[in-house]
Amino acid sequence: MNIEEMLSSAWGCCQAGIDLSDADFELYQKRIMDGITRDPAFSNKAGKTWKDERFNPAGDTIVQSIAQESWSSYQAGKLWSDERFEAHWWILVQGMNNLDRSEAKFLWPGLRRYVPQFTPETPNTYFQYDKEEREVWEHFIERVFAKIEPLFFNLQPSEFKTLAKAYDLIIYDIPDIPRSFYSALNQVLIEGNTKPWAQKIIDNYEKKDDAIGGDTYERLVV
């Protein structure tokens, strides 16, 4: 298939973004973009398959095309790389209807299943945290009662980091954390006292004697 034949369809334009040399891609870039943005499905495929050097400069335009169709927005959220998804998540979420948002809460991979509940104003998203902090974030959200998940999402980053530090101290000392800790966590989320509660745990551990034994368990519920 020659270049003119490729550029005659949305499928071919998407494929051109994969197959053409850098020189040819640059030469035909406008026609390629015009071709794929006519069809959200092929814009989605470009987002999944194009290398960064070709996708990133046109990413906003491609995502806006995808957001015209709910199913393509859902598929992008399900299949794109983390880096690419996280750069454009809000437009994709806005592009989904309520049914696809509900599906995403169950079928998007990993932490993405929580993203349909976020807005750009949500303070405690996992996007801002490093790998270890994301693991703690996931550990907590999986143990928070579903009806109060929004309270966890609305923690300020400083509150989450204090909570994460308290958890790190506990898990080092007691790998099998008792259920009472998570019951207390849910309660302080409801009461709005998460940071003071976590800070008290930290203070107790920092004062703890080096001797083996003691009141470790009692330090968890304060």
C-alpha positions in Angstrom: 0.0 0.0 0.0 1.4 3.4 -1.0 1.1 6.5 1.1 -1.8 8.0 -0.8 -3.7 4.8 -0.3 -2.9 4.8 3.4 -4.1 8.3 3.8 -7.5 7.6 2.2 -9.0 6.1 5.3 -8.9 6.6 9.1 -7.5 3.1 9.5 -4.7 3.9 7.0 -3.9 7.2 8.7 -3.6 5.4 12.0 -1.3 2.8 10.5 0.7 5.6 8.8 1.5 6.9 12.3 3.0 3.5 13.1 4.7 2.6 9.9 5.9 5.8 8.1 9.5 7.0 8.5 9.9 10.2 10.6 10.5 12.2 7.4 7.3 11.0 5.8 5.3 11.3 9.0 6.3 14.9 9.3 5.5 15.6 5.7 2.0 14.1 5.9 1.3 14.8 9.5 -1.7 17.2 8.9 -3.4 14.7 6.6 -2.8 11.9 9.1 -4.2 13.9 12.0 -7.3 14.9 9.9 -7.8 11.3 9.0 -7.7 9.7 12.5 -9.6 12.5 14.2 -12.6 11.8 12.0 -13.0 8.5 13.9 -12.7 8.2 17.7 -11.9 4.5 17.4 -8.8 5.1 15.4 -7.8 8.1 17.5 -8.0 5.6 20.4 -5.8 3.1 18.5 -3.3 5.9 17.8 -3.2 6.6 21.5 -2.5 3.0 22.2 0.1 2.3 19.5 1.9 5.5 18.4 5.3 6.2 19.9 5.6 9.2 22.2 7.4 11.3 19.7 4.3 11.2 17.4 1.6 11.0 20.0 2.6 13.6 22.5 2.7 16.7 20.3 -0.8 15.9 19.1 -2.1 14.2 22.2 -4.7 16.8 23.2 -6.2 16.8 19.7 -6.4 13.0 19.6 -8.0 12.8 23.1 -10.6 15.4 22.2 -11.5 13.2 19.2 -11.8 10.1 21.4 -14.0 12.0 23.9 -16.7 12.4 21.3 -17.6 8.7 21.8 -18.2 7.1 25.2 -17.0 3.6 24.2 -13.7 4.9 22.8 -13.1 6.9 25.9 -13.7 3.8 28.0 -11.4 1.7 25.9 -8.6 4.3 26.1 -8.9 4.2 29.9 -8.7 0.5 29.8 -5.9 0.0 27.4 -3.5 3.0 27.3 -0.2 3.1 29.2 -0.3 4.6 32.7 1.7 7.6 31.6 -0.5 8.4 28.6 -3.7 7.8 30.5 -2.7 9.9 33.5 -1.9 12.9 31.3 -5.4 12.9 29.8 -7.6 11.1 32.3 -10.1 13.9 32.9 -11.0 14.4 29.2 -11.5 10.6 28.9 -13.7 10.4 32.0 -15.8 13.3 30.7 -16.2 11.5 27.4 -17.9 8.5 29.0 -21.6 8.1 29.7 -22.9 6.9 33.1 -23.0 3.3 31.9 -19.4 3.2 30.8 -18.3 5.0 33.9 -19.9 2.3 36.0 -18.2 -0.4 33.9 -14.9 1.4 34.3 -15.2 1.2 38.1 -15.0 -2.6 37.8 -13.1 -3.3 34.7 -10.4 -0.6 34.3 -7.0 -2.1 35.5 -5.4 -1.5 38.8 -6.0 1.9 40.5 -7.7 3.3 37.4 -11.0 1.8 38.5 -11.2 4.6 41.1 -10.5 7.4 38.5 -14.2 7.8 37.4 -14.9 9.1 40.9 -12.2 11.8 40.6 -12.5 15.4 39.4 -9.6 17.8 38.8 -10.3 19.2 42.3 -10.0 15.8 44.1 -7.0 16.3 46.4 -6.1 12.8 47.2 -5.7 11.1 43.9 -2.9 8.5 43.5 -1.4 10.3 40.5 0.7 12.6 42.6 2.4 9.8 44.6 5.4 7.7 43.9 5.3 3.9 43.6 5.6 3.1 47.3 3.0 5.7 48.2 0.6 4.4 45.5 0.9 0.9 47.1 -0.1 2.3 50.5 -2.9 4.3 48.8 -4.2 1.1 47.2 -3.9 -0.8 50.5 -6.1 1.8 52.3 -8.7 2.3 49.6 -9.3 -1.4 49.4 -10.1 -1.4 53.2 -12.2 1.7 53.3 -16.0 1.2 53.3 -17.3 1.9 49.8 -19.8 4.5 51.0 -17.0 6.6 52.5 -14.5 6.3 49.7 -15.1 10.0 48.8 -13.9 10.9 52.3 -10.6 9.2 51.6 -10.3 10.9 48.2 -10.9 14.2 49.9 -8.0 13.9 52.3 -5.3 16.5 51.7 -2.0 15.1 50.5 -0.4 16.1 53.9 -3.1 14.0 55.7 -2.5 11.0 53.5 1.3 11.2 53.9 0.9 11.3 57.7 -1.4 8.3 57.5 1.1 6.5 55.2 3.9 7.2 57.6 1.9 5.7 60.5 1.1 2.7 58.4 4.8 2.1 57.6 5.7 2.2 61.3 3.0 -0.3 62.1 3.6 -2.7 59.3 7.3 -2.8 60.2 6.4 -3.7 63.7 3.3 -5.9 63.2 3.1 -7.3 59.6 -0.3 -8.7 60.3 -2.2 -5.6 61.2 -5.3 -6.2 63.3 -8.7 -5.4 61.9 -9.2 -2.8 64.7 -6.7 -0.5 62.9 -8.9 -0.4 59.7 -12.1 0.0 61.8 -10.5 2.9 63.5 -9.4 4.3 60.1 -12.9 4.2 58.8 -14.2 5.9 61.9 -11.7 8.8 61.8 -12.4 9.3 58.2 -16.0 9.8 59.1 -15.1 12.1 62.0 -12.6 14.1 60.0 -9.8 13.4 62.5 -7.5 11.3 60.3 -4.3 13.4 60.6 -4.4 13.8 64.4 -5.1 10.1 64.8 -2.2 9.1 62.5 0.1 11.6 64.1 -0.6 10.2 67.6 0.4 6.7 66.3 3.6 8.2 65.0 4.3 10.0 68.2 3.7 6.8 70.2 6.1 4.8 68.0 8.8 7.5 68.2 8.6 7.4 72.0 8.6 3.6 72.1 11.4 1.9 74.1 13.8 -0.4 72.2 12.9 -3.2 74.5 11.0 -6.2 73.1 7.3 -6.4 74.0 5.3 -3.6 75.4 2.0 -2.1 74.4 2.4 -2.2 70.6 -1.2 -3.3 70.0 -2.6 -0.5 72.1 -0.7 2.1 70.0 -2.9 1.2 67.0 -6.2 2.4 68.3 -5.9 5.9 69.8 
